[in-house]
């Protein structure tokens, strides 16, 4: 059994308090509030250990790098902002999607990712009309995307 280090505690706390899946860089930025000298190699090493002991879960979106959230969530889906790229949990599920499968196919599970603009990225838009961003759910490829003018933490 690995001993719990200050770094691992800061990394787990960063994921726990975020309330949304975090990329390794977001984990590093948030955990540095508690451990300033934290490095990316330490983050990756501890993410691996936290995955192994099932404290956290991997969130993999099409065409994106890994993100991490606390384990133990009930079945849920995700929303990715096409502006700032942050990912948020969507707690509701449309339910049984078996009727969408081709005739004769059996559905074992499903993953749904919604794409659009988060509340923070919509704020500057309310005063300026810009073309809507469309994303193809299968690839996450963005058409007509505009870029955020602000940073998020």
N, C-alpha and C positions, 0 to 999 in steps of 0.2 A: 504494500500500500504506500503510495506516494504521500509525503507530508505536504500539508497545505502551506504554501508560501504566501508572503505578502503580495507578490506579483499575481499569483493565481487568484487570490481573493479579490484583488482590484479588477482583474479581467472578468471574473464571474459577476461581480457587482455591477460592472459597466453594462454587461449584457442584461442582467436582471432589471436594472433601473431604466434601461432604454425604452422598454415597452414595444420594441419592434426588432426585426432581424438586423444585425449589424455586420458590415464587412470587416475584415481584419484591420483595415486602416481606421475605421470608425471605432473599433474596440480599442485600438492603441490610443487614439485621441482621447476617448472617454476615460480610460484607465490611467492615463498620465496625470489626471487630476489628483489621484491618490499616490501614484508612484512616478515621479517626474522622469527618472532615468530609465524607464521602461523602453525596451527596444522591440522592433518587429520580430526578430528571431524568437525572443521570449514569448511574445504573443502567440506566434504559430505553435511553439512547443506546448504551451499551456492550453491552447484550443484543442490540440490533439489529445492531451490528457483528459480534458473535460468531456470531449466526445467519447473517449474510451470508458470513462466512468458514468456515462449517460447523464451528466449534469446539464449538457447542452445538446441541441440538435442542429444538424446541417440543413440549411435552406438553400436549395439549388434552383435558380430560375433560368429559363432558356437563354443562352448566350451571355450569361453573367458569371462572375466569380462567386465563390462560396460566401454565404452569410450564415450567421449563427444566432440562435435564440434559445431561451431556457427550454429544457425538456418538460414534458408533462402537459403541454397544451392539448386541449381537445382538438378534434379535427377542425382545421381552418384553412383559409386560403390567403393570398397575398395581393397587395396593390403596389405597383412600382410607379413612382413619379417619373414621367418622361423628361422632366426638366432637371431636377436635382439628383435623380437616380436613387433616392432613398426608398426603402421598402417598408411597408406597413402591414400589420396583420388585418385580415378581414375575418371576423368571427362567424359571420353567417355563411351558410352553404345552401345552394339550391336543392340539395338532396340527391335522390337517385337519378343519375344521368344515363341509365342503361338504355332508355328509349332513343338516345342519340347515336348509339352504336349501329353499325351496319347489321342487317338482318342475319340472325344466326350467331352473332358474336356475343361473347360474355364479358362484361365489365367487372374487373376486380377492384379497381380503385380509380381515383381521379385527382388531378391537381389543377387548380384554376388560378391564373394570375391576371389581375385587372391592370390596365395601363391608363394613365391620364396624368393630371396635375394635382398635386397635394394642395392643401389649404394655403400653405405658405407661398407656394409658387403661383397661385391664382391671384393673390393680393395685388401685385403690380398690374395685373391684367384687367382688373375691374375698371380702371380708368382708361386703358388703351385696348382697343379691339385688335387681336392678332389672329392669324389663321389657327384653327384647331390642330392639335397634334394627333395623328392617328398612328397606332402601332399595330403591327400584325402579331397577334398573340403567339403564334407558333414560333416566330423567330425573334420577336422583340425589336424588329427593324422599324425605325421611326421614319415617317414621312412628314415633311413640312415642320419639323421640330424647331422650336426657337429655344434659345439658351437662357438659363436663369442669370439674373444680374446680381444675385446675392448668395452668400454662403450659409450653410446650415451646420449645426453641430448635433 
